[in-house]
Amino acid sequence: MRAKNVTATSIAKRFVDAINAHNNERIVAIMSSDFVFIDSLGNRSTRPAIDAGWQQYFAMVPDYWIKVDQLVADGNMVILVGTAGGTYVPKGGKMTNGNKWETTAAWRAVIKDRTVSEWQIYCDNEPIREKMRAAASEGTS
């Protein structure tokens, strides 16, 4: 990539754009070889498992989106604050408006060598878990 002014902020924004585009190839290309994903419970996933993890998540939430309202950078670390949401689709199920969810979220991106080396999410997963429980009780997951 040839860019005159590549900043941690611009790389974090590119990563969000790739996620919002559901472009697994672009997401993986922006991740460092030692990339670590940390979920809201503190569970850590690394490559190569996380490469497929994005695809699996987009199968479960095909319209997943991130909206960044505020962004703060400090050296190679970027904090993004906003909302995330989408529609939960149970395995073998269909996308329905009743399964839409949204939650306030924050993300921490650590940038290394023009790639994202860590992506940590801080959010309340209860909105999607509620949809998952309801689908399970209906026998559709």
Secondary structure, DSSP 8 states (H G I E B T S, - for coil): ---SS--HHHHHHHHHHHHHTT-HHHHHHHEEEEEEEE-TT--EEETTHHHHHHHHHHHHSTT-EEEEEEEEEETTEEEEEEEEEEE---TT----GGGEEEEEEEEEEEEETTEEEEEEEEE--HHHHHHHHHHHHTT--
